[in-house]
Amino acid sequence: MSDPILRFKLRPDTVEWRPIEGEVVAVDLRSSVYFAVNPAGAIIWPELATGATRDALVERLTQSCAIETGQAGKEIDEFLASLAELDLLEP
């Protein structure tokens, strides 16, 4: 039996967000802390809202920003680590 594919998803009970002029503005509902997500993060944010694999996020960023897969992977990993540190991803 193979392992299930790991999906990353924002915790809907934890974060509210809105796209605004190519960026995402979000608030952590537990702490009332607001933060903004840059345009690259805004590209993948909707996919995180519904749940996506790392590979899907890398592919989306690669296609949208015309960057190499290795660079996109590094940026995705850093972004996911930031969201995890803020406890905004589902366990």
ChimeraX commands (.cxc) that place a marker at each C-alpha (Angstrom):
marker #1 position 0.00,0.00,0.00 radius 0.5
marker #1 position 1.46,3.36,-1.00 radius 0.5
marker #1 position 1.45,6.47,1.13 radius 0.5
marker #1 position -1.30,8.99,0.38 radius 0.5
marker #1 position -0.18,12.03,-1.56 radius 0.5
marker #1 position 0.61,14.87,0.83 radius 0.5
marker #1 position -1.63,17.86,0.21 radius 0.5
marker #1 position -1.19,21.31,1.68 radius 0.5
marker #1 position -4.31,23.24,2.62 radius 0.5
marker #1 position -5.01,26.41,4.52 radius 0.5
marker #1 position -6.96,25.97,7.72 radius 0.5
marker #1 position -10.35,27.49,6.85 radius 0.5
marker #1 position -11.19,28.07,10.51 radius 0.5
marker #1 position -7.94,29.96,11.04 radius 0.5
marker #1 position -7.46,32.33,8.14 radius 0.5
marker #1 position -9.65,34.69,6.13 radius 0.5
marker #1 position -8.24,36.18,2.94 radius 0.5
marker #1 position -9.06,38.35,-0.05 radius 0.5
marker #1 position -7.22,38.97,-3.32 radius 0.5
marker #1 position -6.46,42.68,-3.72 radius 0.5
marker #1 position -4.65,44.12,-6.74 radius 0.5
marker #1 position -2.54,41.05,-7.49 radius 0.5
marker #1 position -1.71,40.30,-3.87 radius 0.5
marker #1 position -3.49,38.51,-1.05 radius 0.5
marker #1 position -4.37,40.15,2.23 radius 0.5
marker #1 position -5.13,37.70,5.01 radius 0.5
marker #1 position -5.88,37.71,8.71 radius 0.5
marker #1 position -5.16,35.03,11.26 radius 0.5
marker #1 position -8.53,34.82,13.02 radius 0.5
marker #1 position -6.99,33.54,16.25 radius 0.5
marker #1 position -4.58,36.41,16.77 radius 0.5
marker #1 position -6.15,39.12,14.54 radius 0.5
marker #1 position -2.77,39.51,12.84 radius 0.5
marker #1 position -2.97,40.79,9.27 radius 0.5
marker #1 position -0.42,39.91,6.64 radius 0.5
marker #1 position 0.03,40.32,2.90 radius 0.5
marker #1 position 1.17,37.73,0.41 radius 0.5
marker #1 position 3.28,38.91,-2.54 radius 0.5
marker #1 position 2.20,38.32,-6.17 radius 0.5
marker #1 position 4.04,34.97,-6.41 radius 0.5
marker #1 position 2.32,33.76,-3.25 radius 0.5
marker #1 position -0.99,35.12,-4.51 radius 0.5
marker #1 position -0.69,32.85,-7.57 radius 0.5
marker #1 position -0.72,29.70,-5.44 radius 0.5
marker #1 position -2.87,30.93,-2.54 radius 0.5
marker #1 position -6.22,29.87,-4.09 radius 0.5
marker #1 position -4.83,26.38,-4.63 radius 0.5
marker #1 position -3.79,26.25,-0.99 radius 0.5
marker #1 position -7.33,27.25,-0.03 radius 0.5
marker #1 position -8.70,24.12,-1.70 radius 0.5
marker #1 position -5.69,21.86,-1.13 radius 0.5
marker #1 position -2.81,21.08,-3.46 radius 0.5
marker #1 position 0.28,18.93,-3.64 radius 0.5
marker #1 position 3.75,20.47,-3.57 radius 0.5
marker #1 position 4.27,19.36,-7.17 radius 0.5
marker #1 position 1.08,21.10,-8.31 radius 0.5
marker #1 position 2.14,24.30,-6.53 radius 0.5
marker #1 position 5.59,24.15,-8.12 radius 0.5
marker #1 position 4.08,23.59,-11.56 radius 0.5
marker #1 position 1.66,26.50,-11.12 radius 0.5
marker #1 position 4.43,28.86,-10.03 radius 0.5
marker #1 position 6.75,27.67,-12.83 radius 0.5
marker #1 position 4.10,28.27,-15.48 radius 0.5
marker #1 position 2.88,31.59,-14.11 radius 0.5
marker #1 position 6.23,33.19,-13.33 radius 0.5
marker #1 position 8.40,31.63,-16.05 radius 0.5
marker #1 position 11.02,30.44,-13.56 radius 0.5
marker #1 position 12.89,27.16,-13.41 radius 0.5
marker #1 position 11.43,24.23,-11.53 radius 0.5
marker #1 position 14.29,24.18,-9.00 radius 0.5
marker #1 position 13.79,27.84,-8.10 radius 0.5
marker #1 position 10.02,27.42,-7.93 radius 0.5
marker #1 position 10.46,24.43,-5.61 radius 0.5
marker #1 position 12.72,26.40,-3.31 radius 0.5
marker #1 position 10.24,29.27,-3.15 radius 0.5
marker #1 position 7.31,26.92,-2.54 radius 0.5
marker #1 position 9.19,25.15,0.27 radius 0.5
marker #1 position 10.02,28.47,1.95 radius 0.5
marker #1 position 6.45,29.70,1.59 radius 0.5
marker #1 position 4.97,26.47,2.98 radius 0.5
marker #1 position 7.43,26.58,5.89 radius 0.5
marker #1 position 6.32,30.14,6.68 radius 0.5
marker #1 position 2.65,29.13,6.63 radius 0.5
marker #1 position 3.38,26.08,8.80 radius 0.5
marker #1 position 5.29,28.23,11.28 radius 0.5
marker #1 position 2.21,30.45,11.55 radius 0.5
marker #1 position 0.09,27.29,11.99 radius 0.5
marker #1 position -2.06,28.24,8.99 radius 0.5
marker #1 position -1.92,24.83,7.28 radius 0.5
marker #1 position -4.10,21.87,8.13 radius 0.5
marker #1 position -2.22,19.13,9.95 radius 0.5
marker link #1:1,2 radius 0.2
marker link #1:2,3 radius 0.2
marker link #1:3,4 radius 0.2
marker link #1:4,5 radius 0.2
marker link #1:5,6 radius 0.2
marker link #1:6,7 radius 0.2
marker link #1:7,8 radius 0.2
marker link #1:8,9 radius 0.2
marker link #1:9,10 radius 0.2
marker link #1:10,11 radius 0.2
marker link #1:11,12 radius 0.2
marker link #1:12,13 radius 0.2
marker link #1:13,14 radius 0.2
marker link #1:14,15 radius 0.2
marker link #1:15,16 radius 0.2
marker link #1:16,17 radius 0.2
marker link #1:17,18 radius 0.2
marker link #1:18,19 radius 0.2
marker link #1:19,20 radius 0.2
marker link #1:20,21 radius 0.2
marker link #1:21,22 radius 0.2
marker link #1:22,23 radius 0.2
marker link #1:23,24 radius 0.2
marker link #1:24,25 radius 0.2
marker link #1:25,26 radius 0.2
marker link #1:26,27 radius 0.2
marker link #1:27,28 radius 0.2
marker link #1:28,29 radius 0.2
marker link #1:29,30 radius 0.2
marker link #1:30,31 radius 0.2
marker link #1:31,32 radius 0.2
marker link #1:32,33 radius 0.2
marker link #1:33,34 radius 0.2
marker link #1:34,35 radius 0.2
marker link #1:35,36 radius 0.2
marker link #1:36,37 radius 0.2
marker link #1:37,38 radius 0.2
marker link #1:38,39 radius 0.2
marker link #1:39,40 radius 0.2
marker link #1:40,41 radius 0.2
marker link #1:41,42 radius 0.2
marker link #1:42,43 radius 0.2
marker link #1:43,44 radius 0.2
marker link #1:44,45 radius 0.2
marker link #1:45,46 radius 0.2
marker link #1:46,47 radius 0.2
marker link #1:47,48 radius 0.2
marker link #1:48,49 radius 0.2
marker link #1:49,50 radius 0.2
marker link #1:50,51 radius 0.2
marker link #1:51,52 radius 0.2
marker link #1:52,53 radius 0.2
marker link #1:53,54 radius 0.2
marker link #1:54,55 radius 0.2
marker link #1:55,56 radius 0.2
marker link #1:56,57 radius 0.2
marker link #1:57,58 radius 0.2
marker link #1:58,59 radius 0.2
marker link #1:59,60 radius 0.2
marker link #1:60,61 radius 0.2
marker link #1:61,62 radius 0.2
marker link #1:62,63 radius 0.2
marker link #1:63,64 radius 0.2
marker link #1:64,65 radius 0.2
marker link #1:65,66 radius 0.2
marker link #1:66,67 radius 0.2
marker link #1:67,68 radius 0.2
marker link #1:68,69 radius 0.2
marker link #1:69,70 radius 0.2
marker link #1:70,71 radius 0.2
marker link #1:71,72 radius 0.2
marker link #1:72,73 radius 0.2
marker link #1:73,74 radius 0.2
marker link #1:74,75 radius 0.2
marker link #1:75,76 radius 0.2
marker link #1:76,77 radius 0.2
marker link #1:77,78 radius 0.2
marker link #1:78,79 radius 0.2
marker link #1:79,80 radius 0.2
marker link #1:80,81 radius 0.2
marker link #1:81,82 radius 0.2
marker link #1:82,83 radius 0.2
marker link #1:83,84 radius 0.2
marker link #1:84,85 radius 0.2
marker link #1:85,86 radius 0.2
marker link #1:86,87 radius 0.2
marker link #1:87,88 radius 0.2
marker link #1:88,89 radius 0.2
marker link #1:89,90 radius 0.2
marker link #1:90,91 radius 0.2
view
